[in-house]
Amino acid sequence: MLTRIANVMKIQDAFQEFINYSLLERCLEPTTINWYKRSMNPFCRYLRYKVIKSDIESLTTLNLRGFFVSQRVNGNSPRTIINSMQGIKSFCSFLVKRGYLSKNPFEGLEKPKLTRRLPEFLDEEEARDLMRVCLDMPKYYKSRWSRNVAILALFLFTGIRKKELLSLKLGDLNLERGYIRVFAKNKERLIPLNETVKEYLADYLKLRPKRSGVDNIFVSTNRKASALTGQGINILFKELRAKIKFKKKLSPQILRHTFCTLMLRNGVNLRDIQLLAGHSDISTTARFYLGCDDKQLKQAVDRHPLNI
């Protein structure tokens, strides 16, 4: 009986059930929900274009393979296609779990092969130059200047994600004990703060504009009573890009890679970097950073006891 009902269920109805489940039962972040939607919408358009009925029985290995081939033909990169595959696969796994599909159609699909791309990062001197550039920026509005310095210091000295930084509350910061509490992906971690970051944060908090009903650490410095947004971070990085002398890309993600790489180069073990960065699996940390530090690998080989 369940199979007969499933065969006439529309993909859109099943997908809405999946979204409700993800929001209400799994409590996933809005960004994850939007990712699911970005993954599924092109596939539904593909079915309409091919005049294939939009029932869940159309979620077959053959149709999915045709969709991903069309994505590649249209110029999407293998990484983009894999990202889309992961989103749709989660939806299909839900359908199998609910009994709407007898098996996951992704069992017969292979992922495109990726060329390994190493993360971009700043070296130690470039990171120091970036911090100096920020400190030397005009102090027309002391609270804004102090806020920007504290933000950059957090990115460089803790490897915090942009979204995590924007979500920080005053209650998450303990300057006396020297840590900050970060929430991400339904998990919590404590990040120790060194004296430099503590000093910049303490200076900022003395100047932080009072915002009624806003307990975010970082707030706007205009007259709007609001927390700092991603646009505010983008403006800061645009100003920094205009003043730095080196030509590398600059973003919160690159500063996160910089933090991890510099920690690794200075002898911090991989497990500690995993915990500080908030990676759920140490293989993620290893994949990103062990392969990118040729300098450290050369130094390690030179330390071989039989080396003359």
NUDRENMI-251913 format. One record per residue (C-alpha): residue in three letters; x, z, y. Coordinates in nm, 4 decimals. Layout:
NUDRENMI-251913
atom residu:ALA | x:X | z:Z | y:Y
...
END
This chain:
NUDRENMI-251913
atom residu:MET | x:0.0000 | z:0.0000 | y:0.0000
atom residu:LEU | x:0.2853 | z:0.0898 | y:0.2330
atom residu:THR | x:0.4581 | z:-0.2436 | y:0.1700
atom residu:ARG | x:0.1430 | z:-0.4430 | y:0.2526
atom residu:ILE | x:0.0972 | z:-0.2565 | y:0.5825
atom residu:ALA | x:0.4644 | z:-0.2992 | y:0.6664
atom residu:ASN | x:0.4483 | z:-0.6766 | y:0.6119
atom residu:VAL | x:0.1958 | z:-0.7241 | y:0.8914
atom residu:MET | x:0.3574 | z:-0.4823 | y:1.1360
atom residu:LYS | x:0.4879 | z:-0.6517 | y:1.4494
atom residu:ILE | x:0.8543 | z:-0.6058 | y:1.5329
atom residu:GLN | x:0.7619 | z:-0.4859 | y:1.8826
atom residu:ASP | x:0.5332 | z:-0.2121 | y:1.7409
atom residu:ALA | x:0.7937 | z:-0.1007 | y:1.4883
atom residu:PHE | x:1.0641 | z:-0.1021 | y:1.7559
atom residu:GLN | x:0.8515 | z:0.1145 | y:1.9861
atom residu:GLU | x:0.8086 | z:0.3606 | y:1.6996
atom residu:PHE | x:1.1868 | z:0.3584 | y:1.6568
atom residu:ILE | x:1.2377 | z:0.4231 | y:2.0300
atom residu:ASN | x:0.9894 | z:0.7127 | y:2.0248
atom residu:TYR | x:1.1672 | z:0.8586 | y:1.7230
atom residu:SER | x:1.5067 | z:0.8237 | y:1.8947
atom residu:LEU | x:1.3807 | z:0.9920 | y:2.2116
atom residu:LEU | x:1.1626 | z:1.2694 | y:2.0720
atom residu:GLU | x:1.3209 | z:1.3590 | y:1.7394
atom residu:ARG | x:1.6852 | z:1.2637 | y:1.7827
atom residu:CYS | x:1.6953 | z:1.3403 | y:2.1588
atom residu:LEU | x:1.9251 | z:1.0473 | y:2.2267
atom residu:GLU | x:2.0514 | z:0.9696 | y:2.5750
atom residu:PRO | x:1.8722 | z:0.7082 | y:2.7898
atom residu:THR | x:2.1901 | z:0.4978 | y:2.7822
atom residu:THR | x:2.1659 | z:0.4769 | y:2.4018
atom residu:ILE | x:1.7971 | z:0.3841 | y:2.4230
atom residu:ASN | x:1.8796 | z:0.1077 | y:2.6706
atom residu:TRP | x:2.1531 | z:-0.0165 | y:2.4370
atom residu:TYR | x:1.8988 | z:-0.0438 | y:2.1543
atom residu:LYS | x:1.6722 | z:-0.2465 | y:2.3815
atom residu:ARG | x:1.9554 | z:-0.4734 | y:2.4973
atom residu:SER | x:2.0396 | z:-0.5385 | y:2.1324
atom residu:MET | x:1.6846 | z:-0.6172 | y:2.0199
atom residu:ASN | x:1.5469 | z:-0.8192 | y:2.3123
atom residu:PRO | x:1.7684 | z:-1.1277 | y:2.2587
atom residu:PHE | x:1.6823 | z:-1.1276 | y:1.8871
atom residu:CYS | x:1.3084 | z:-1.1269 | y:1.9657
atom residu:ARG | x:1.3611 | z:-1.4151 | y:2.2093
atom residu:TYR | x:1.5511 | z:-1.5997 | y:1.9369
atom residu:LEU | x:1.2572 | z:-1.5621 | y:1.6966
atom residu:ARG | x:1.0176 | z:-1.6997 | y:1.9582
atom residu:TYR | x:1.2507 | z:-1.9905 | y:2.0329
atom residu:LYS | x:1.2729 | z:-2.0755 | y:1.6628
atom residu:VAL | x:0.8952 | z:-2.0303 | y:1.6256
atom residu:ILE | x:0.9492 | z:-1.7588 | y:1.3660
atom residu:LYS | x:0.6721 | z:-1.5002 | y:1.3402
atom residu:SER | x:0.7655 | z:-1.1650 | y:1.4914
atom residu:ASP | x:0.6608 | z:-0.9487 | y:1.1947
atom residu:ILE | x:0.9164 | z:-0.7111 | y:1.0512
atom residu:GLU | x:0.9338 | z:-0.9264 | y:0.7384
atom residu:SER | x:1.1250 | z:-1.1691 | y:0.9628
atom residu:LEU | x:1.4090 | z:-0.9174 | y:0.9716
atom residu:THR | x:1.5955 | z:-1.1009 | y:0.6963
atom residu:THR | x:1.9658 | z:-1.1561 | y:0.6401
atom residu:LEU | x:1.9122 | z:-1.5299 | y:0.6941
atom residu:ASN | x:1.7372 | z:-1.4882 | y:1.0312
atom residu:LEU | x:1.9864 | z:-1.2295 | y:1.1519
atom residu:ARG | x:2.2800 | z:-1.4495 | y:1.0531
atom residu:GLY | x:2.1234 | z:-1.7421 | y:1.2389
atom residu:PHE | x:2.0778 | z:-1.5256 | y:1.5479
atom residu:PHE | x:2.4374 | z:-1.4005 | y:1.5515
atom residu:VAL | x:2.5715 | z:-1.7522 | y:1.4935
atom residu:SER | x:2.3678 | z:-1.8698 | y:1.7936
atom residu:GLN | x:2.5131 | z:-1.5855 | y:1.9994
atom residu:ARG | x:2.8655 | z:-1.6985 | y:1.9129
atom residu:VAL | x:2.7821 | z:-2.0624 | y:1.9918
atom residu:ASN | x:2.6465 | z:-1.9501 | y:2.3299
atom residu:GLY | x:2.9808 | z:-1.7949 | y:2.4157
atom residu:ASN | x:2.9338 | z:-1.4267 | y:2.3298
atom residu:SER | x:3.2552 | z:-1.2559 | y:2.2218
atom residu:PRO | x:3.2963 | z:-1.1054 | y:1.8725
atom residu:ARG | x:3.3001 | z:-0.7591 | y:2.0303
atom residu:THR | x:2.9672 | z:-0.8244 | y:2.2051
atom residu:ILE | x:2.8152 | z:-0.9523 | y:1.8811
atom residu:ILE | x:2.9347 | z:-0.6479 | y:1.6859
atom residu:ASN | x:2.7836 | z:-0.4234 | y:1.9517
atom residu:SER | x:2.4513 | z:-0.6055 | y:1.9136
atom residu:MET | x:2.4738 | z:-0.5874 | y:1.5339
atom residu:GLN | x:2.5186 | z:-0.2109 | y:1.5449
atom residu:GLY | x:2.2094 | z:-0.1653 | y:1.7618
atom residu:ILE | x:1.9836 | z:-0.3817 | y:1.5434
atom residu:LYS | x:2.1276 | z:-0.2279 | y:1.2258
atom residu:SER | x:2.0231 | z:0.1196 | y:1.3452
atom residu:PHE | x:1.6693 | z:-0.0112 | y:1.3908
atom residu:CYS | x:1.6686 | z:-0.1665 | y:1.0411
atom residu:SER | x:1.8001 | z:0.1576 | y:0.8887
atom residu:PHE | x:1.5062 | z:0.3373 | y:1.0493
atom residu:LEU | x:1.2643 | z:0.0852 | y:0.8968
atom residu:VAL | x:1.4134 | z:0.1388 | y:0.5505
atom residu:LYS | x:1.3947 | z:0.5146 | y:0.5952
atom residu:ARG | x:1.0255 | z:0.4893 | y:0.6888
atom residu:GLY | x:0.9525 | z:0.2566 | y:0.3986
atom residu:TYR | x:0.8728 | z:-0.0462 | y:0.6143
atom residu:LEU | x:1.1617 | z:-0.2446 | y:0.4635
atom residu:SER | x:1.2768 | z:-0.2277 | y:0.1026
atom residu:LYS | x:1.6428 | z:-0.2777 | y:0.1951
atom residu:ASN | x:1.8564 | z:-0.3165 | y:0.5026
atom residu:PRO | x:1.9158 | z:-0.6893 | y:0.5739
atom residu:PHE | x:2.2595 | z:-0.6035 | y:0.7116
atom residu:GLU | x:2.3836 | z:-0.5369 | y:0.3575
atom residu:GLY | x:2.4490 | z:-0.9101 | y:0.3273
atom residu:LEU | x:2.6121 | z:-0.9574 | y:0.6683
atom residu:GLU | x:2.9788 | z:-0.9390 | y:0.7612
atom residu:LYS | x:3.1015 | z:-0.8438 | y:1.1050
atom residu:PRO | x:3.3086 | z:-1.0913 | y:1.3074
atom residu:LYS | x:3.6795 | z:-1.0197 | y:1.2971
atom residu:LEU | x:3.8251 | z:-0.8674 | y:1.6105
atom residu:THR | x:4.1658 | z:-0.9243 | y:1.7576
atom residu:ARG | x:4.3044 | z:-0.5831 | y:1.8316
atom residu:ARG | x:4.2971 | z:-0.5092 | y:2.2033
atom residu:LEU | x:4.5049 | z:-0.2174 | y:2.3208
atom residu:PRO | x:4.3627 | z:0.0032 | y:2.5968
atom residu:GLU | x:4.4927 | z:-0.0398 | y:2.9495
atom residu:PHE | x:4.6478 | z:0.2636 | y:3.1147
atom residu:LEU | x:4.8737 | z:0.3674 | y:3.4002
atom residu:ASP | x:5.2250 | z:0.4882 | y:3.3343
atom residu:GLU | x:5.3382 | z:0.8220 | y:3.4707
atom residu:GLU | x:5.4774 | z:0.6870 | y:3.7962
atom residu:GLU | x:5.1661 | z:0.4787 | y:3.8636
atom residu:ALA | x:4.9458 | z:0.7834 | y:3.7994
atom residu:ARG | x:5.1532 | z:0.9867 | y:4.0463
atom residu:ASP | x:5.1288 | z:0.7070 | y:4.3039
atom residu:LEU | x:4.7509 | z:0.6951 | y:4.2602
atom residu:MET | x:4.7218 | z:1.0686 | y:4.3212
atom residu:ARG | x:4.9425 | z:1.0394 | y:4.6310
atom residu:VAL | x:4.7297 | z:0.7535 | y:4.7649
atom residu:CYS | x:4.4176 | z:0.9656 | y:4.7282
atom residu:LEU | x:4.5799 | z:1.2652 | y:4.8972
atom residu:ASP | x:4.6958 | z:1.0439 | y:5.1860
atom residu:MET | x:4.3509 | z:0.8993 | y:5.2559
atom residu:PRO | x:4.1984 | z:0.9791 | y:5.5990
atom residu:LYS | x:4.0368 | z:1.3211 | y:5.6371
atom residu:TYR | x:3.7619 | z:1.2232 | y:5.8806
atom residu:TYR | x:3.5170 | z:1.4137 | y:5.6629
atom residu:LYS | x:3.7103 | z:1.6970 | y:5.5027
atom residu:SER | x:3.4418 | z:1.7712 | y:5.2414
atom residu:ARG | x:3.4354 | z:1.4079 | y:5.1257
atom residu:TRP | x:3.8147 | z:1.3887 | y:5.1130
atom residu:SER | x:3.8378 | z:1.7136 | y:4.9171
atom residu:ARG | x:3.5637 | z:1.6007 | y:4.6786
atom residu:ASN | x:3.7400 | z:1.2702 | y:4.6075
atom residu:VAL | x:4.0707 | z:1.4439 | y:4.5390
atom residu:ALA | x:3.9004 | z:1.6829 | y:4.2964
atom residu:ILE | x:3.7250 | z:1.3934 | y:4.1209
atom residu:LEU | x:4.0447 | z:1.1934 | y:4.0760
atom residu:ALA | x:4.2288 | z:1.5020 | y:3.9532
atom residu:LEU | x:3.9608 | z:1.5650 | y:3.6911
atom residu:PHE | x:3.9816 | z:1.2064 | y:3.5684
atom residu:LEU | x:4.3616 | z:1.2131 | y:3.5484
atom residu:PHE | x:4.4139 | z:1.5663 | y:3.4184
atom residu:THR | x:4.1235 | z:1.6048 | y:3.1745
atom residu:GLY | x:4.0292 | z:1.2539 | y:3.0565
atom residu:ILE | x:3.6647 | z:1.3291 | y:3.1326
atom residu:ARG | x:3.4148 | z:1.0428 | y:3.1137
atom residu:LYS | x:3.2426 | z:0.9236 | y:3.4320
atom residu:LYS | x:2.8990 | z:1.0218 | y:3.3036
atom residu:GLU | x:3.0270 | z:1.3653 | y:3.2007
atom residu:LEU | x:3.1780 | z:1.4248 | y:3.5449
atom residu:LEU | x:2.8581 | z:1.3292 | y:3.7247
atom residu:SER | x:2.6594 | z:1.5668 | y:3.5010
atom residu:LEU | x:2.8783 | z:1.8719 | y:3.5671
atom residu:LYS | x:2.6898 | z:2.1739 | y:3.7001
atom residu:LEU | x:2.8259 | z:2.4662 | y:3.8995
atom residu:GLY | x:2.7607 | z:2.6900 | y:3.6000
atom residu:ASP | x:2.9829 | z:2.4698 | y:3.3828
atom residu:LEU | x:3.2925 | z:2.5583 | y:3.5838
atom residu:ASN | x:3.4887 | z:2.8793 | y:3.5303
atom residu:LEU | x:3.7894 | z:2.8740 | y:3.7605
atom residu:GLU | x:3.8864 | z:3.2320 | y:3.6788
atom residu:ARG | x:3.9271 | z:3.1574 | y:3.3093
atom residu:GLY | x:4.0393 | z:2.8018 | y:3.3773
atom residu:TYR | x:3.8009 | z:2.5779 | y:3.1883
atom residu:ILE | x:3.5111 | z:2.3424 | y:3.2387
atom residu:ARG | x:3.2215 | z:2.2951 | y:2.9979
atom residu:VAL | x:3.1224 | z:1.9376 | y:2.9206
atom residu:PHE | x:2.8120 | z:1.8100 | y:2.7433
atom residu:ALA | x:2.8093 | z:1.4684 | y:2.5794
atom residu:LYS | x:2.6149 | z:1.3120 | y:2.2918
atom residu:ASN | x:2.4362 | z:1.6405 | y:2.2169
atom residu:LYS | x:2.7702 | z:1.8175 | y:2.1797
atom residu:GLU | x:2.9549 | z:2.0670 | y:2.3970
atom residu:ARG | x:3.3274 | z:2.1063 | y:2.4498
atom residu:LEU | x:3.5457 | z:2.3238 | y:2.6711
atom residu:ILE | x:3.8269 | z:2.1519 | y:2.8597
atom residu:PRO | x:4.1126 | z:2.3695 | y:2.9876
atom residu:LEU | x:4.2134 | z:2.3172 | y:3.3499
atom residu:ASN | x:4.5721 | z:2.3310 | y:3.4717
atom residu:GLU | x:4.6671 | z:2.4943 | y:3.8001
atom residu:THR | x:4.6677 | z:2.1653 | y:3.9933
atom residu:VAL | x:4.3078 | z:2.0817 | y:3.9028
atom residu:LYS | x:4.1939 | z:2.4395 | y:3.9622
atom residu:GLU | x:4.3443 | z:2.4319 | y:4.3106
atom residu:TYR | x:4.1768 | z:2.1013 | y:4.4036
atom residu:LEU | x:3.8404 | z:2.2180 | y:4.2662
atom residu:ALA | x:3.8621 | z:2.5530 | y:4.4473
atom residu:ASP | x:3.9419 | z:2.3740 | y:4.7766
atom residu:TYR | x:3.6458 | z:2.1414 | y:4.7296
atom residu:LEU | x:3.3987 | z:2.4175 | y:4.6435
atom residu:LYS | x:3.4811 | z:2.5918 | y:4.9718
atom residu:LEU | x:3.3724 | z:2.2758 | y:5.1570
atom residu:ARG | x:3.0998 | z:2.1540 | y:4.9224
atom residu:PRO | x:2.7812 | z:2.0825 | y:5.1232
atom residu:LYS | x:2.4916 | z:2.3082 | y:5.0310
atom residu:ARG | x:2.2152 | z:2.1092 | y:4.8637
atom residu:SER | x:1.8818 | z:2.2799 | y:4.8023
atom residu:GLY | x:1.7794 | z:2.2422 | y:4.4391
atom residu:VAL | x:2.0994 | z:2.0533 | y:4.3443
atom residu:ASP | x:2.3432 | z:2.2439 | y:4.1250
atom residu:ASN | x:2.5737 | z:1.9533 | y:4.0391
atom residu:ILE | x:2.9349 | z:2.0244 | y:4.1256
atom residu:PHE | x:2.9766 | z:1.6901 | y:4.2988
atom residu:VAL | x:2.7195 | z:1.6029 | y:4.5632
atom residu:SER | x:2.6730 | z:1.3346 | y:4.8230
atom residu:THR | x:2.8280 | z:1.4010 | y:5.1611
atom residu:ASN | x:2.5598 | z:1.2210 | y:5.3589
atom residu:ARG | x:2.2375 | z:1.3843 | y:5.4727
atom residu:LYS | x:2.0549 | z:1.3156 | y:5.1478
atom residu:ALA | x:2.0138 | z:1.6262 | y:4.9355
atom residu:SER | x:2.1303 | z:1.4649 | y:4.6152
atom residu:ALA | x:2.3924 | z:1.4767 | y:4.3439
atom residu:LEU | x:2.6751 | z:1.2255 | y:4.3523
atom residu:THR | x:2.5871 | z:0.9029 | y:4.1692
atom residu:GLY | x:2.7823 | z:0.6366 | y:3.9871
atom residu:GLN | x:2.7734 | z:0.4299 | y:4.3047
atom residu:GLY | x:2.9657 | z:0.7056 | y:4.4817
atom residu:ILE | x:3.2367 | z:0.6897 | y:4.2138
atom residu:ASN | x:3.2469 | z:0.3099 | y:4.2472
atom residu:ILE | x:3.2993 | z:0.3389 | y:4.6236
atom residu:LEU | x:3.5895 | z:0.5820 | y:4.5698
atom residu:PHE | x:3.7605 | z:0.3480 | y:4.3225
atom residu:LYS | x:3.7082 | z:0.0500 | y:4.5521
atom residu:GLU | x:3.8851 | z:0.2402 | y:4.8313
atom residu:LEU | x:4.1691 | z:0.3368 | y:4.5967
atom residu:ARG | x:4.2142 | z:-0.0214 | y:4.4724
atom residu:ALA | x:4.2546 | z:-0.1398 | y:4.8310
atom residu:LYS | x:4.5450 | z:0.1003 | y:4.8881
atom residu:ILE | x:4.7442 | z:0.1111 | y:4.5641
atom residu:LYS | x:5.0562 | z:-0.1069 | y:4.5368
atom residu:PHE | x:5.0521 | z:-0.1775 | y:4.1630
atom residu:LYS | x:4.8286 | z:-0.4571 | y:4.0336
atom residu:LYS | x:4.6709 | z:-0.2961 | y:3.7283
atom residu:LYS | x:4.2988 | z:-0.2534 | y:3.6900
atom residu:LEU | x:4.1547 | z:0.0790 | y:3.7974
atom residu:SER | x:3.8452 | z:0.2529 | y:3.6606
atom residu:PRO | x:3.7392 | z:0.5936 | y:3.5220
atom residu:GLN | x:3.7824 | z:0.4543 | y:3.1694
atom residu:ILE | x:4.1382 | z:0.3419 | y:3.2413
atom residu:LEU | x:4.2178 | z:0.6891 | y:3.3787
atom residu:ARG | x:4.0752 | z:0.8350 | y:3.0572
atom residu:HIS | x:4.3133 | z:0.6127 | y:2.8584
atom residu:THR | x:4.5914 | z:0.7180 | y:3.0958
atom residu:PHE | x:4.5254 | z:1.0859 | y:3.0285
atom residu:CYS | x:4.5354 | z:1.0402 | y:2.6496
atom residu:THR | x:4.8436 | z:0.8184 | y:2.6556
atom residu:LEU | x:5.0436 | z:1.0474 | y:2.8853
atom residu:MET | x:4.9500 | z:1.3496 | y:2.6744
atom residu:LEU | x:5.0660 | z:1.1690 | y:2.3598
atom residu:ARG | x:5.3925 | z:1.0636 | y:2.5251
atom residu:ASN | x:5.4607 | z:1.4230 | y:2.6239
atom residu:GLY | x:5.4310 | z:1.5610 | y:2.2726
atom residu:VAL | x:5.0651 | z:1.6665 | y:2.2460
atom residu:ASN | x:4.9474 | z:1.6130 | y:1.8893
atom residu:LEU | x:4.6707 | z:1.3708 | y:1.8036
atom residu:ARG | x:4.4257 | z:1.6401 | y:1.6912
atom residu:ASP | x:4.4471 | z:1.8195 | y:2.0283
atom residu:ILE | x:4.3961 | z:1.4911 | y:2.2136
atom residu:GLN | x:4.0885 | z:1.4236 | y:2.0000
atom residu:LEU | x:3.9381 | z:1.7602 | y:2.0962
atom residu:LEU | x:4.0209 | z:1.7230 | y:2.4653
atom residu:ALA | x:3.8836 | z:1.3679 | y:2.4822
atom residu:GLY | x:3.5702 | z:1.4537 | y:2.2852
atom residu:HIS | x:3.6178 | z:1.1902 | y:2.0148
atom residu:SER | x:3.3922 | z:1.2663 | y:1.7185
atom residu:ASP | x:3.6427 | z:1.1205 | y:1.4736
atom residu:ILE | x:4.0228 | z:1.1450 | y:1.4897
atom residu:SER | x:4.0420 | z:0.7862 | y:1.3638
atom residu:THR | x:3.9029 | z:0.6791 | y:1.7031
atom residu:THR | x:4.1878 | z:0.8584 | y:1.8787
atom residu:ALA | x:4.4449 | z:0.7134 | y:1.6392
atom residu:ARG | x:4.3080 | z:0.3596 | y:1.6689
atom residu:PHE | x:4.3224 | z:0.3681 | y:2.0470
atom residu:TYR | x:4.6469 | z:0.5449 | y:2.1180
atom residu:LEU | x:4.8893 | z:0.5386 | y:1.8264
atom residu:GLY | x:4.9250 | z:0.1630 | y:1.8482
atom residu:CYS | x:4.9672 | z:0.1420 | y:2.2238
atom residu:ASP | x:5.2746 | z:0.3546 | y:2.2749
atom residu:ASP | x:5.5680 | z:0.1370 | y:2.1699
atom residu:LYS | x:5.7997 | z:0.3475 | y:2.3856
atom residu:GLN | x:5.7196 | z:0.6651 | y:2.1940
atom residu:LEU | x:5.7521 | z:0.4871 | y:1.8586
atom residu:LYS | x:6.0978 | z:0.3591 | y:1.9571
atom residu:GLN | x:6.2025 | z:0.7115 | y:2.0587
atom residu:ALA | x:6.0726 | z:0.8476 | y:1.7284
atom residu:VAL | x:6.2801 | z:0.5964 | y:1.5305
atom residu:ASP | x:6.5864 | z:0.6811 | y:1.7383
atom residu:ARG | x:6.5470 | z:1.0484 | y:1.6387
atom residu:HIS | x:6.5936 | z:0.9666 | y:1.2688
atom residu:PRO | x:6.8543 | z:1.2151 | y:1.1334
atom residu:LEU | x:7.0674 | z:0.9341 | y:0.9828
atom residu:ASN | x:7.0792 | z:0.7381 | y:1.3088
atom residu:ILE | x:7.4386 | z:0.7212 | y:1.4403
END
